[in-house]
Amino acid sequence: VRDAPILVLGADGYIGWPLSLALAARFPGREIVLADNFLRRRLVEEVGGQSIVPVPPIARRVAAAGEFLSISNLVHAEIDVASTELERLLAEVRPGVVFHLAHQASAPYSMRGAREAVLTLRNNEESNLRLLFALRDRHRDTHLVKLGSFGEYAKAGIDVAEGYFQPTFRGQAADRPVPYPREADDVYHVTKINDSAFIGMACRAWGLRVTDLMQSTIYGVRTAETARDPALGTRLDQDECFGTVVNRFVAQALVGHPLSVYGTGLQRTGLMYLRDAIDSLVELGDDVPAPGEHRVINHVAERGPCVLELAESVVAAAREIGVPAEIDRGTHDPRGEHLSQKPRHRVDAARLAGRATTPLAVALGELLADVAPHRDRVLSACVAPTIRWAP
Amino acid sequence: VRDAPILVLGADGYIGWPLSLALAARFPGREIVLADNFLRRRLVEEVGGQSIVPVPPIARRVAAAGEFLSISNLVHAEIDVASTELERLLAEVRPGVVFHLAHQASAPYSMRGAREAVLTLRNNEESNLRLLFALRDRHRDTHLVKLGSFGEYAKAGIDVAEGYFQPTFRGQAADRPVPYPREADDVYHVTKINDSAFIGMACRAWGLRVTDLMQSTIYGVRTAETARDPALGTRLDQDECFGTVVNRFVAQALVGHPLSVYGTGLQRTGLMYLRDAIDSLVELGDDVPAPGEHRVINHVAERGPCVLELAESVVAAAREIGVPAEIDRGTHDPRGEHLSQKPRHRVDAARLAGRATTPLAVALGELLADVAPHRDRVLSACVAPTIRWAP
């Protein structure tokens, strides 16, 4: 298993590409199979966005990895993960580890209408379910590392356990751990909740080995590998559907658009710098859970500032490179960045405890430096929020 | 709205058919639209089962309703609920109430393999999601009555609230109600959990009006309407996939097969006699929640005996009509009847409190009398449990 190939589903994506590079560099003797059908590229085009960082076609990416990193163990397979192609690919590759990142990951996109909602449901839940059955039937010892979302958890001003908790209700203490309450207000996050329910079932019923990450918001583009050449860059979306909070702040700052802070600005979210996330994923892939253990990890590097402080940090970092940014206090929260206004509780993160993380100011400085050369790719139509979720 | 048509999704099914008859009889001035694509009939045939009670084709059923009950307000529409046909039907019918019972409802079937699991996922979750978006876009005041499952709840020896609860964790009290923990060990029940997550989202985000029933196991075939003529009977499945616990006990008793009691036999489940369930559903359809209220009802008429007591009750009822039944203490629980061994907690059921229910002995007597004439339709291959869920 330690020499077996590694399969990355969603390998052409924001996290998938730098993860694939990092795995290839770390394990030169293992084949890294890049599965993707370019759904993300198509959807960003559909909503009128574009990656601020230019992303070459996958063939060029793989060639650049050879050219600039001497990486020769990447293989691309174009498949739709929500189809029987997934089972066939698994049978062919026989991976030791599968990283499943092939999600339609935009909450606003998933709420546009029935077509987009059903696309999200099928792409996310059906791929997850097909993967679980394929592991059950033919690959029982393969380690599945699945990207869930920290936004799955219901926010109620109590500590956020890792997946399971033992609550007390009406003075009765639960006699075993049960799933921590999940709740979300958009289709995308609900599909992640639902994936977690299927994974828990599969671990208990079939003894699968799964690491299920409750992933916090990721920001940044620089990793040890992507920094080596522009052709190795990972995408950075700016539009309202696919751009996440920090990345959008940076895009807004670079084109002189005020940074949009919704509501009170006191909402907090967990944050993780891309490089820290990739390093952690590479480590976790080889840390295989026992059969039947549904290992849930709160993948949150730091508690993170509130949104207003975050915007202020971006403004400060921008001013350091001579960009005069400012903040606009808006009124709505169309993307639902799963923010909590209740900072008195704690987020459990036992497995990440003590890990070094890149300080926010350092990370933001890198991000602005990485994005500034591409500021002509920021689309003015993209930086202002317009989507309303309810008709 | 009070004169608007009523749409029953899954109207050809075990609950859907007698519910449709009851609605037609109760509201002669309202059109009752029967949507079904006969999936249940096809799947029962696929697994080698058959309904013990003969069920005529839908056209004959509708004709018999006219002939024996003078019902003239039934209209059948053959549609796949997990397709855009659903939106078109809603736009055409403009229902005041939609009962959504169109589920692939077998846990063992859903666990057979990827094909059956994906069929269950698409049929159940996609239909539910399409329905929610159709209500959002065009039918905001329509009342959705959705059949969930009592088996969605995680069992942990604490009281079972109705959908939401305010737990205490590490001495911290939740500051608002959050979803009661859900957990299930088969694909079918997980799809019901997932439907609940989507419904909660839709109520909060869009202000829909939904009654979401956590339905306990239903048994029996006799209602005021079905009793009027054999052509009006509802199906009673006997096979291991689609037959539920009491109905299967009765089938076993009638052909002299020992009643299969799995494990200790001390497991308990909520039970509801079909006639009581139908009466309750008819009432609930006109009890419309406020916009945005996700009204979850634990649809459990009585706590129910443990499985062993239940088997003993069937044996007693069988002996009363001269059938010498006996019990076999088996070893596994392939259907996962969401049974709890912990009877010390309470199941909340505020809206059902004080309702009259048919006593178990009376109901079992009726059921045996109703099924005995069809005992030649009990298939010996069906009555013995054989499915194993894990390969």
Interface residues (C-beta under 8 A of the other chain):
Chain A: T84 E87 M111 G113 A114 A117 V118 L121 R122 E125 E126 L129 R130 F133 A134 R136 D137 A154 A156 G157 I158 D159 A161 F165 Q166 P167 T168 F169 R170 Q172 A173 A174 D175 R176 V178 P179 Y180 P181 R182 E183 A184 D185 D186 V187 V190 I193 N194 A197 F198 G200 M201 R204 A205 W206 G207 K342 H345 W389 A390 P391
Chain B: T84 E87 M111 G113 A114 A117 V118 L121 R122 E125 E126 L129 R130 F133 A134 R136 D137 A154 A156 G157 I158 D159 A161 F165 Q166 P167 T168 F169 R170 Q172 A173 A174 D175 R176 V178 P179 Y180 P181 R182 E183 A184 D185 D186 V187 V190 I193 N194 A197 F198 G200 M201 R204 A205 W206 G207 K342 H345 W389 A390 P391
